[in-house]
Amino acid sequence: MSEDRNAARTHRRRFLAGVGMAATAGALASGSRAAKAQGLDGEGFRPPRHDKDAWMGSLAGDKDHRVFIDSASGVGGATAVLYANNILSAHQEDYAGADDEYAMIVCFRHAATALGYTDAMWQKYGEVFSRVTRLSVPGGDSPLAVNPLNLEGANFGNIGNTLEHVRGRGVHFAICNRATHSMSRRLSADTGQSAASHYAELIQENIATSRFVPAGVMAATRSQEYGYSLRYAG
């Protein structure tokens, strides 16, 4: 009986070992299929490239890191600038890295779009811009006559980090063109002038190191196709 029990135990161990190996092989095969589906092994899905998105690839170049920070509100846009500065500072202070190792894009879309316009536009249309972004003169509720992210020492969620400061660290900006059309219509309703004339004006008055993208929400998705990590700021 003892020999029979030992034989049975040996058979059972061999059976369980076989089951384990089969499960492992199945998991590896499944992982391999998933990797192929995601294009991790050089095969599978590969998004087509479009000329209007090519700048993201050019900006990235041979950078070690790529980050796209999306924002859709006034406070979110200010927070996006803060996030950009924090990422670069942490990379420098804790990883002994350098700013030029990053490709960094901050996107202003939806209600944050006006943050991508120059002070000249804020001086002319600050009342409308302040209403849309829900940002006003610090300590009060008066409309702004300057892009709030150009105000040194002010805190709209950016803790004093200005456009000029992060621009100096290599940050670029994407501004939503569709939202700019929408803003043009808002201005038209306020001024009585044509939306087309307002659009023609706004499209020439974007902040430095920025460009208009067809749609900010699309730029956020296309950036990931170019290998950017996506962070939403609000």
N, C-alpha and C positions, 0 to 999 in steps of 0.2 A: 504493500500500500504506500509505503514511504516513497518508493521509486516512481509510482504513478503520480503522487502529489507533486514531486519535483518536476516530472515531465510536464504536468499540467501548468505549473507555475512558469516554466521556461517558455512554453507555448504562448501563455498569456502575455509575458513580457515582450516576446517577439511581435505579437499582434499589436500591442499598444505602441511599441516603437515604430512599427510600420504606419500606424494611424497618424502618429506625430509627424513623421517624415512627409506623409501625404499632405497633411494640413499645412506644414511649412512650405512645401512646394506650391500648394494652391495659393497661399498668401503672397509668395514671391511672384507668381505668375500674375496675380491680380494687381500687385504693385507695379509690375512691368507694363501691364496694359494701361494702367492709370497714367504712368509716366509718359507712355507713347501718346495717349490722348491729350496730354498737356504739352507735348512737344519737348519734354525734358531730355530726350535722348536723340534729338536732332530730327525726329520724325513727327508725324501727326500735325496738329493745328499750327498754322503759321499765318498770322493776320497779314493782309495785303498792306502795302505802304502807299501813302498818299502825299502828294507834294505839300499840302497845307499842314501836315504834321511833321514834315521832315526836320524842322528846326529843333524838335525835341531830341532827335538823334544826334544832330550836329552839336547841340549844347552839351549833351552827355559825353560825346567823344570817348576818351579813354578814362573818364572819371571813375573813381572807385565806388562812389555811391550816387544814387539818384532818388530824389524825393519830390513829390508833387503834393502841395498843400492846398486843399480846396476850401473855399469860403463862399457863403451865400447870404450873409447878413453884414451889417456895419460892424457890429461887435466881433462877428466871426472873422471879418477881414483883418481887423486889428489883432485878433488872437493869432491868425495865420502868420502875421509878421513876427509876433512873439515866438511862435513855435519854430519858425525858420532860424531865428537868432539862437534859440535854446539848443536846437540840434547841432548847429555849427559850434557853439560854445562847448557843449558836452564832448563833441568829437575832438576838439582842440585840447580841452583840459583833462579828459579822462582816457583818451585814446592816443594822445600825443600826435593828433592829426592836424591837417591844415585845411583852411576854407576851400582852397582850390581843388581839393579832392572830391568835392561835392558838385553835382548838377542839381540845383534847387530852383523850383518853380512855385510861386504863390499865385493862385488863381482868384480873381475877383469876378464873381458872377452873381446873377439874380440881384438881390438888394445890396450886395457889396460892390457892384460894378462901378459906381461913381468914385470909389477909392482909386480907380485906375486913371482918373482924369486929373489934369494939371490944376494948379492953384488958380490960373486964369479962368478956368471953367467954374471953379468953386466960387470965385469972386462974382461971377455973373449969375450963377444959378444955384448958389448955396442954399437958398430957401427950399428949393425942390429937392436937392441932393440930401439935405439934412432930414427932410421929411421921409425920404425913401430909406436912407441908412439908419434913421432914428438916432443919429449922433448930433449933438449940439455943443455950443460953447461950454467948455469945462466950468462947472459950478453954476450953470444956468440952463435955460432952455432956448436961448437965442440961436438962430441958424448960423452955421459956420460960413465964413467967407474965405476959407483956405482949406485945402485938403487936410483933414484932421491928422493924418499919418505923417504930415510934415511939421507938426507942432512939437518942438522939443520939450520934454518934461511933462507932456500931457499923457494921461492914461485912459485910453478907450478900450483897454484890454490888451494893449501892446506894451504896457509898463515902460513907456518912454522910448521904445525902439521905433525909430523913424524909417521911412522909406529909404532915405539917404544912407542911413546906418547899415541896413541889411543889404542894400545895393552895393555898398563898399565891400561887403563880404561875398559878393558874387551872385546874389539872388536875382532872378529874373521873374517877370510877371506876365500872366496871361489875363486878358480882359475879354469878357463875353461880348461878342458882336450882336447877338440876338437881343441881349439885355440893353445894349446901346440903342438899338432900334426902338425898343420899348421906352427907354428914357427919352428919346427924341419925341415920341408921341406925348409923353407926359409934359415935356417942355412946351410943345405946341399948344396943348390945352391951356397951359398957364400964360403963354405969351401971345398967342394968336398967330404966330408965325408958322410956316410950314414945318412939318416933321422932317422933311427932306433937308431943309436948310440947317436945322439943328443937328441932324445926323452928320452932314458934311463938316460941320464945325467940330463936333465931338471926336470924330474919327481922326482928326488931325491933332488932337490935344491929349494924347496919352502920356503917362509918366515915363521917365527914362527907363531903359532896359525892359521895356514891355512891348507886347504885340497883341493885336486883336486876334482872337480865335473864333471860328464859326459859331461855336456854342461852348460855354465854359463847362457844362456838364459832359459834353462829348470829349473835350480836351482831357478831363479827368480820366475817362475810360481809355482814351488813346494813349495817355501817358504810360499806363500799365503795359500796353503792348510794346512799349519801348523800354520796359524794365524798371520803371519808376515805382517806388513804394508810394502808396496813397495814404494821406492823412487828412481827415476832415476837421476843420476848425470851428464850424458853426455857421 
